[in-house]
Amino acid sequence: MTKTLYFFIVLISYTASAQETIKPKAKKKNTISIEFYQPIQNSLREFYNDDWLLSPYLTEKNNYSRNAFSNAFGISYERIKHDVVFRTRLGLTIRDIKEHLDFEAFNIDENIKTTVNNNYTYTQNHINVFVGIAKRIHLANNFDFDFGIDLASVYYLEGKGDYNYNLYQESTLDNSPLYEQNITVNDRIGNISSFGLGPVFKPQYNFSENWVVSAEFQVYFMKTFSNNKSTRLEISDVSVPNQNINEHVEVYGDVKYDVKQWNWTKISPLLRIGYQF
């Protein structure tokens, strides 16, 4: 009995000593992530407008098409120390909109067929920069929640809008040309900047040893300002063959901005996947 008791005491002592030599698993302090989110919208229609810009007409034949891409993506880096998260993020918004509209109309009484074609394209990119700090709360084994504050900056690069309108009329009797008008409009939208603060509420889930997924609903109170300008060049060409009329008109104008505005942005959903190390 004494030998057995002695054996167990030695075994327990050895096990305890072995456990003391095993170091606890180190927590990963760094995370690099890829982000996908809706562009930050600050209620300035000229600088952010995803509405349909070409309006269909009520005619017998009407064709409309729209091909639009408006999304933001970026990378982020987080460093955690004593459950305090220091984070920095860099993103790019890409907006590319293409619309087309065409229709035909007939004037039976005057034997005239009218064909109209409209095309519009708009492109613009934004540079997004965020710096923030947050407190991390451990909710469960694989779930964390960060809350804090972000400093946000959005810089709107030059926007380009190009519109083309063509109206063509011909006789339905012999298909001879009667009237044609071409209008082109080239808009160049100036730069503008936004700067402000917003809360951080970020649930995070560790779905493997090194990989995490998280989400946010971004919203910011921002000051938007600019002293840049936008320009427009409008060119119109009119031709009336049977009257030997040809007209060419160019109109140029610009708008000088003096913008100073404070407002809350719309909510921008974000999805993020990251690698911890």
N, C-alpha and C positions, 0 to 999 in steps of 0.2 A: 504493500500500500504506500509505504514511504517512498519507494523507488518510483512508483507511478506518479505520485504527487510531485516529486522532484522533476520528473520528465515533463509534466505539463507546465511547471513554472519556467523551466528552461525554454520550452517551445514558445510560451507567451512572451518571454523576454526577448527572444530572437525575432519574433514577428514585430514587436513594438520597435525594436532597434532598426529593423529593415524598413518599416514605414517611415521612420524619422529620416532615413537617407533618401526617400523618394520625394522629389521636389513637386510642389503643386503645379498643375498645368497653367502655363502662362496665358494671360488674357491677351487677345489680339488688340493692338492699340490703333491700327491704321486701317482705313477703308477707302478704296478707290471705286467709284461707281460711274455707271452710264445712266443718264436721265432722259426721259421723254415727257414733254409737257405742252400744254396749250400756251400759245404766245401770250405774254403779258399785255392786256388791253387797258388803255387809260382813257377811253371815251373821246378820243380825238379822231373824228371821222376821216379827215383827209389823210391821216397817217396810219389808220387801221380801219379798213372797211372790207368785210367779206360778203356784203350783200350782193344780190344779183344786180348787175349794172345795166344790162340790156333788157328792155321790156318787150315781151311779145305783143304783136298786133293781132287784132281780131280779123283775120282774113281766112280765105278758103285753105290756103297752104301756108304753114308756118313751121319752120325748123329751128330749134334752139338746142345748143349744146354748151356745156360748161365743164371745164377741167381745172380743178383748183386744188392746190396743196398749201396748207397753212399750219405748220407745226414747228416746235422748238425741240432741240436736243442739246445735250452737253455732257460734261464730265464734272465730277465733284471729288474732293478729298476731305476726309475727316480724320481728326486726331483726338483720341479720348484719353483723359487723364483724371483719375479720381472721379469718374462718372460725369465729367464735364467735357462736352464735345466742342471742339473748335473746327469750323468747317469753312471751306471756300469752294465756289462753284463758278464755272465759265460755260456759257451757252450761246447758241446761235439760232435765231429764228429765220426760217425760210418761207417766203410767201410768193407764190407763183399762180396767177389766175389767168385763165384763157376762156373767153366766151365768144360764141358765134351765133348769129341770128340771120336767117334769110326768109323771105316770103315773096309771094307773087299776088298781084291784084289785077283785075280786069275791069276796064270801062267798056261795057258792051255798046253803049250808045255812040261812043267816039272811036271805037275799034282800037283801043290802046291797051297794051299789056305793060305793066310796071313790075320790075324786079328790083328788090332791095336786098343788099348784103351788108351786114354789120359785123365787125371783128374788133375785139378789145383784149388787150393783154396788160397785165400789171405785175411788176416784180419789185420786191423790196426785202432787205435783210435787216435784222436787228442783232446787236451784240448785247448779251446779258451777262452781268457780273454780280455775284452775291457773296457776301462775307457774313458769317454768323457765329453765335455761341448758344449752346443749349445744355440743359441738364438731362441726364439719362436716368430713367427709372426702369428697374428690372421687374417686369410683371410676372413672368414665368420663365421656365428653363430656356425657351427659344424666343420669347417675346420681350421686346424693349419698347420704351416710349420716350421720345425726346421732346422737350418743350423749351422754347427760348425765343430768340429774336434774330432777324436777318436784316442786313443792310443791302439794299438792292439798287442796281443802276441799269438802265436800259438806254442804249444809244441807237437811234433809228438812222440807218444809212439812207442814201438818196433813193427815192422811189421813182420808178419809170412806168408811166402809163401811156399806151399808144392805142389810138382809136382810128378805125377806118370805116368810112361810110360810102357806099356806092349805090346810086339810083339810076336805073336804066329803063328807058321807055322805047317801045317799038310799035310799029303798026301791025295789027293782027291780020291785015289783008295781004301784005307783001313782005313782012318782017323787016321793013326798012327802019333805020334808027331815027328817032324823033327828038330825044333829049337824053342827056347824060350828065350826072353831077358826081364828082368825087370830093370827099372831104377827109382830110387827115388831121388828127390832133395829137400833138406830142407834149405830154406833161412831164416835167421833171420836178419831183417833190423834194424840197430841201431837208436838211438834217434837223433833228430835234432830240432832246435828251430828257430823261426822267430819272429822278433820284428820290429814294425814300426808305421807309422801314416797314417791316411786316412781321407777324408772329410766326413761330415755328411750332407745328404740331405734327410729329412724325412717328407713326407706329412702324415698328421694324420686326421682321421675322427671320430668324436664322434657319434656313432650310437644309443646311449642311454645315460641315465644320468650318468652311471658309467662305461660304456664299450667303448673302442676305438679300432680302427684298423689302422695300419700304415704299410708302406713299405719302403725299402731302396735298393739301389744298391751299395753294399760294394765294395770298391777297396782300396788297401793299397800299400804304398811304404815301403818295408820291407827289413831288413837285415836278412839273413839266415846263420846260423853258426852251426858247429858241429866239435868235435874232437873224436867222437865215432867210432864204427866200425860195419860192417856187416859180417856175417859168412855164409858159404855154405858147406853142407855135401852132396856129391853125391855118391850114392851106385849103383853099376851095378852087376847084376847076369845073367850069360849066361849058358844055358843048351843045349847040343846037345846029345840026348839020344842014337842015333844009333852009335855014336863015343865015348860014355862014357866020354864026356867032361863037366866039371862044373867049372865055373870061378866066383870068387867073388872079386870085386875091390871097394875100398873106397877111395875117394878123398876129402880132407878137405882144405878149404882156407878161408882167411878173407881179408877184405878191410878196411884199416884205413883211416878215413876221415879227411880232412883238408879243410873245406868248409867255405868260407866267400863270400857272394854274396848279392848284392843289386839289387832289381828288383821290378817292379809293379806286383801285383797279377792280376789274371783274375777277371772280374766282378762277384760278388756273390749276386744274388737276395735274398732278405729277406722279409718275411711276419711275422707280429707281431700282436697279439691280447692281449689287456691289460685291467686291472681293476683299476679304479681311486678311490682314497679315501682321 
